[in-house]
């Protein structure tokens, strides 16, 4: 047994229980009576650990804090948690700059704390998914420290180097025009080796050289370290950027400048290169060697739905099980026609792959702030929840989404913690606004997140009304709306397994669709995405959905009543209605 596992006998038993859970427990499959993969119908909940729960009073969330909140997550209906990086890190990019892939940063706890979390999660029937950053390391990682010391050391070829160019005056210049996503040239000069290294993100995040087989071996080894401990899989950060053009050709200019003041460039030579699929197939083969249907989720920011399809692995489905469909929910316009088109594309263009629609995460302004009108945001939050949890997609929630926690963007540059917001101010204000601490209750000014008045980011001023405890007591709250939707999704055969049938497809304001189970039973969903009342003709018979009556399962506002299947339905502004066809 590795030294890191030599804890108490009780903890060893807990670890064994966690491994047994991952390998054999499948509550959803048991409930259905057949063995779909657990993730196909899962509700996955992203935790940004710095901001979820502080257990030791230092103002920063930690692993033991997550353990403290597992009962809440189980009662919400969560099947798995995805935890953003907690590995040792200089925290330049708040954990996405990793200096040790096989440990826990002391800010978040210890390996023993992680093992305890994993074991306790298993007892709550919650799987644990880790964020795995494969594109780059920290510049403080021992590999890079060695690589930057000499051209002749073994680890030098672990990273992407270039001699660059030299101008007429003998000045060193980068090899091409590539820019960092976080501002400035993507190339950093290292005098000790007389070369530039490439960094897609911050200069403190040098890109790994995935053309070197030793890099793949080392990174797969890091993944096995956590798979051996019992994690259910990985969310793969920036996975489309593993490879760059070997010829280092200039990216085509698109015209204009971005928020950082850099020229807008195409990314045809630095993103979504075909070689990455060979790596993902080998990775999937490695992961599939473990019991318990381990999962690979991909951060796949791509331009079209058709671009997402290859990430499933084509007809063999031997790459990612769940590439993120960021096209669907990261827009800024609540538009029925757009959502209808995206849903139809996901249903028809992914080769049978399970969609994963993304509305919220730690990198984007929260969905109701993007789609909201400033007046009806609470109702719009319920529309988004209904769309996500009644669609065919696996469901991804981000902490605070379920209580309607808004984005709180800093108003002054001196208050910004996110480096991209500091360098890009005022056009780019960073990601602090969607990363503020989770609001649990109104017991203290830290909303129950911490006992320390100096939390790493300030708690939002609305914590007295927007918090878990207050909303649990309110039957009409956004939180209870989510809880009911998740329970309905789990218990209703049509919502769990049914095919998608679009209804009233020409309606520009109301998105309506049916989920139809194999036995013909169906659920209708109608979402009014406008500020005016609409009378909707669903056309169930013409769409091949049989039944004579629509019985309300959930409605916001509550006054939408049962009706005949062939009758028009009147939907108030920004209404969400879910009904059983009988």
N, C-alpha and C positions, 0 to 999 in steps of 0.2 A: 504494500500500500504506500503511495507517495506520502512524503512527510507532511504535505499540506493537509492531508486527510486525517492525520493522527490527532483527532479531537477526542472528546469524551465518548464513552460507550453509548450514551444516550444519543449524542449527535450522529454517531456512526449509524445507529439504528434508523434515525430520521432520514439520513442520506439514502440508506437502502430503500426506505419507503418511497422517497422521491423518485429514485430510479425505477422502482417497480411501477409507480404511477405512470411515468412517461412511457414505459414499455408496454403497459397492458390496459390502463384504464381508458375507457372511451364512453362516457356517459351519454353523449349525443347519439352515438351509434346504437347503444342499448335501447334508448328511448324510441328510435326509429325502427328497430328490428332489422336493420341491414347496416353494412359496414362502409358507408361513405367515409372518406378521410375526415378526421375531426375538424380540420381547418376549413372545410368546404362551407360549413354553416357557422363558423366561429364569430364571436365578438371579441376582437383584439383591442386592448386598451393601452395606449402609449403613456408611459410614465417618464417624465423628465425629472430625474432623481433629485437634482438640486432644489426643485420647487415642489415636491410632492408632500413630504412630511419630514420635519426635523425632529429626531429623537433625543439629541444630546444638547440642545440649546445653543449651538454655535451659529444659528441663522441659515444653515445650509441643509437641505434635505439629505437623507442617507438611506442605506439599505434597511436598517432596523425600522426606520419610519415606514417603509413600504410594507414590511412584515406586520406592523401595527394596523395597517389599513386593509388587510386581506379580507376580513369579514365584510367590510363595506363593498369591496369589489365583487365578492361572491354573491352578495345580495343584489347588486346591480345586475348581475347576469353575465359577468365577464368570463370568457373561456381561457384567455391567455393574456399575459401582460408582456409588452415590449418595453424593455428598459433601455433608455439612451445611455451612452457610455459612462461607466463608472471605473474604468481601468486607471492605473497610475498615469498621470498627465500633468504637464505644466499649466494646463487650463487656458492656453491662449485662445482656443476655440471651444472652451468649456467641455473638454473631454474628447472631442473629435481629433485631438492631436495626442496620440497614444504613445507612451514611452515604455510600456510593458503590457503585452497582450495577455499575460497569465497571472494577473493580480488585481487587487482592488485598491483604488486610491484611498489613502487614510482619511480623506475628507468624507468618504462615503462608508467607511467601515473596514472590515477584514474579510478574508476568504471564509473564515468561520461564520461571519455574519451572512455572507452570500449563501453558504450551504444551509444555514438555518432558514433563510428566506425560501430557498428552493424546496426544502422539505415541508415547510408550513404551507406554501402555495399548493403543493401536491395534496395536502390534507383538505384544502379548500377547493379542490378540483380545478385549480388554475395552473396552466402551463406557463413557463417562463421562457421568453424569447429575448435574446441579447442583440444589441446593436454591434455589428462587426464592421470595422473600418479597414477595408482592404486596399484602397487606392493609395494611401500615404501613411506615414508614421509621423511622430513628432521629430523635430530636429534634435531632441534630447534623448531619443531612443539610442541604446548602445550600438545598434547597427549603423545609424547615420553618423554618430560620433566617430566610429571607426572608418566609415566610408569617406568622410570629409577630411581624414588625416593624410591620406596618400592614395595615389592612383593604383598602387600595386597591392593593397590589402584585399583580402577576400570579399569583404562586404562592399567594396566600392561599386561593384556592378549590381548591387541590390537597388540602386537608384538610377535615375535618368540624367545622364551627364552630357554636356557638349562643350567643345573648345570655344564655341562661339565664333565671332568674326573680329577682325582687327581693322580699324579705319586707317586712313593715310597718315594720321598723326600717331599711330601705334596704340590707340585707345581700344580697349576690349569692349565689344558690343555683343548683346544676345544674338543667338543664331537665327531668330525669326521674330515675328510680330506678336506672338502669343501673349495674351494678357491673363492675369490671375482673375478668377471670379470675384476676389475680394479687393481688387485694385492694384494697378501697376503692372509691370512686366511679370510674366510667369517664370522668369529666369533669375537666379540669384548667383552672383559670382563668389567663388571660394578661393582666395589667394593661395591657400596651402596646397591645392591640387591644380591650380591654374585652369579651372573649368567652371562652367555654370551648371547648376542643377535645376530641374524643372519642378514647379509647384503649381498645380491647378488652383489651389486655395491659398491660404496664408503662406508666407515664406518660411514660417516655422513648421510647415507641413510638406516636406519633400515627397514627391511621388515615387512609389516603388516601381521597379523595372520588372514588369510581369513577363517580359521575354526571357528572363533568366529563370530556368526551372527551379533553381534553389529558392527563389522567392515564393513560388507556389508551394513548394514543400514546407517552407517555414510557416507560411500563413495557414495552410491546411492543418499543420500541427497545432497552431494556436486554436483553431476551431475545434479540433479533436479534444483539446484540453477541457473545453467547456462542455462538449457533447458527452465526454466521459463522466462528467459530474452530473449530467442529467438534464441539461437545458433542452427545450423542445425545438430549437432552431435559431435562426438568425434573420435579422433585418439587415440587409447589405447596403451600407451607406455608399452613395456616389458610385454605384457599381458599373454604370455605363462608361466611366472614365478611366478604366484600368489601362487602356492602351492609347498610345499616341503614334502619329505618323512617323515611320522610321526615317523618312527623308527630311523631316522637320520643315515641311513646306509652310509658307505663310498662309494664315487663314484669310479667306476672302473678306474684304471690308464691306459692311452693309450700309455705311453712312451714319453720320451723327456720332454722339458720344453717350456713354451710360452715366449712371449716378455717380460713379467714381471718377468721371472725367476721361475715361479711356475710350478709344474708338470701339464702336459696335462691330463685332466680327462674327462671321459664321464659325461654327465649331466642328466643321466636317473632318478636321484632322486631329481633334482632341477628345471626341465624344462618340460613343456608339460605334466604334470600329468593330469589324466582324470577328477579330481574334478573341474578343471577350467571351463569345459563345462557347468556344472550345474549353475555356477555363470553367465556365458555369456547368457544362456537362460533366466535367470531371468532378467538380464540387458536388453536384447532385448525386453522382455515383458514390462518392465518399459518404455523404449524409445518409443516403438510402441504406448504407450498410449498418446503420443503427436501428434498433427496434423503436416502435412507437410513432412512426410516420413523422419524422423530424421535418421541419418546415424551412424553406428559403423564401423570404420576402425581398423584393428588390426595390430600391429607390430609383425609379425609372422615369425621370422627367423627359418625356419624348413628345414629338410634335403632333403625331396622329395616332389614332387607335390602331391603325394597321402597323405602325412602328412597334407597338407593344407586343403584337402577336408572336414574333420570333423569340421573345424572351421566355415563352412557355416551352420552347424546344420543338415547335412544329408538331407534326403528327405523332411523334414519339413522346411528347410531353416530358422531356427528360432534362429540362433546365429549371427555371423558377416555378414554384407552384403558384405564387402570388406576386407578379409584378404590379407595382402601384400604378393605378390609372389616375394620374394627377390632372389629366385633361378635364375630368368630369367635375371636380368640385373646387378647383382653385381659381375659378374665374371671379368676376366681380359684378355680374348681372344676373338677377333672378329671372330667368327667361325659360318659359315652358318649352318652346321649340328647341332650344339648345339642349336642354336636359333630355328631351325626347330623342333627339338625334344621337346623343352620346350613349344613352341606354341601348338604343337599337344597334349602334355600332358594336358595343361591348357584347351584345347578344349574338351578333352575326359574323364579326370579323376576328374573333379570338380563337377560332378553331376548337371551340368547346372548352377553352380554359376558363377557370373560375375568375370572374372580375374582382378587383379590389379597388373600390372607389375611395378617393381620398379627399375629404373636405377640410380636415384640420390636422395640423401637426405643429411641432415646435419651431418651424422655419417660416410660417406664414401667418399673416393677420387672420384672426379667427373668422369663421365663415359668416356669422351673422353681421359682423362688422363690414365684411366685403359685400354681402348680398343685401344687407339691411338698408332701410330708408331712414333710420334714426327715430322712427315713431313706432313701427310695428316689429321691431327686432325680435321680441319674445315670440311672436307668432311665426316669424320667419325661421327662428331656431327650431320650432316644432315641425315646420315643413321640411327642413333639411333632415331632421332626425327621422321623420316618417319616410322620406325618400331613401335614405341610407339603409334603414332597418327593414323596409318592405321590398327592397329590390333584390335581384339575384346575387348581388355582391356579398362577399365576405365583408364584415363590418369592422372598420377601424375607427375607434374613438380616441380622442386626445384628452388628457386630464383637464377637467374644468369644462369641457364641451357639454357634459351632461347637466351642468347647472347653469349654463348660459353665461359663463364667465367671459367678460369682454376683453378686448385688446386695450392695454393702457400704454400707449407709446410715450416715451419721454418727451417732455416739452423743451428741454434744454440739453445741449450737447454735453454739458458737464455731468449730466445725470446718466448718460449712456454707458452701459457696461459692454455691450457687444462691439468688438473692434470694427466690424463692417459699418456700424452706425456712426462710429467716431470718424472714420476716414471718409464716409460718404455723406455726412451731414451737410445741408439739410435735405437733399434729394433722397438719400438713403438713411433712414433713422434706425436701422438695425432691427433685431428680433426680440428685444427685451419685452416688448408689449405683450407678446403671446407666451412669455415664459415666467410671468409673475407667479408668486406662490399660490398653491391650491387653497381654496377658501372652505374650511371645514365647519366653522361655527363662529359665533360672535362673542366667545368667552373672553378673548383678549384682542388687542389691536393688531395682532398677527394672524387673526382668523383661525386660530387653532393650529396653524402650520408650525409655529415655533414659540418657545418661551422667551426668545431673544428679541428685544425691540429693534435690533439692527439686522434685519433679514437681508440676504444677499441682493435681492431686488425688493422694492417696497410692495407691501400688500395693497390691493386696490381699495379705494375709499368706500366702495359699495359693499364691503364684506358683511355688513350687518343684515342685509337682505339677500344678497347672493352668496349663499353658503349651503353646505350639505344639510346641516341640522335643520335650518329654517325651511328648506325646500322639502325635506322628508315629511314635515308636518303639514304641508300644503298640498292637497290632492291635485290641484291644478298647476303645480309647478313644472318647470322644464325637466327637473330631475325625475319626478314621478311619471311624466310623459315618456321619458327614455326607459324607465324600468318596465312600464306596461308594454311598450313596443318590443323590448327585448324578450319579455315573457311570451308575448303573442307570437313572435318570430319562432320561438323554440317550440311552442305547443301546436301551432296551426300548420297542418300538412301542406297547404297551398303556399304559405309564405316560406316554409322550410325548403320545399323541393319543387315547387310549381314552375312551369314555364312562364315566360313573359308574353303577354298579349297587349299591344297598345290599343287604347280606346280613344275615340273622338280625336283622331290624329291631326285634324286641321285646326284645332283650337289653339289660338296664339297666347292665351292667358292661363289656361288650366291644363295641367299635366295629369292625364288619367291613364291607368293601366290596370290589368288584371293579372294575378298570379293563379295559374290553373294547375291543380294537382293531377296526377295520372288517373285518378278515379273520376275526374271531371269537377270536383268541388273547386270553388274559386273564391278569391278575395279581390275586391275592387279597391283601388286607391285613387283618390282624386285630390289634387293639390292646386288651389287657386293662388297663382303667383302674381296677382295684381291687387291693387288697392280698391277695386270696385267689385260689387256683387255680380256673379255670373250664374246663369242657368245653363246647366250642362246636359247634353244628350249623349249618354254613354254608348248607345248602340251595341248592347251586349250580344243580342241575337246575331246581328250581322258579323260580329267578330268571332262567332262560334262559341260563345260562353253561354251555357244554359242555366236557367233558373228563373223564378218568378218574383223573388223578393230580395231586397237588399236590407240586411240587418246590421245596424251600426255596431261596430266593435270598438272604435275609438274616434273621437271627433274633437276638433278645436276650431271654433268655439263649440261648446257642448250641445247647442240647440239643433244640430243637424240630425234629423230623425230617420227612422226606417221608411222605406218607400218601395213601390213596385219596381221591378227590374226594368220595365219598359217606360217608366216615368222619368221626366226631367228631374235633375237634382239641382237645388239652389245652394250655391256656396257663397258665404259672406267673404269679404276681403281677407286675403291671406289665410283662408281656411284649409285645414287638413282633415280628410275624412277617410276612414278605413272601414269597409263593410264586407260582411260575409254574404255571398250569393247563395240563396236557398231555393 
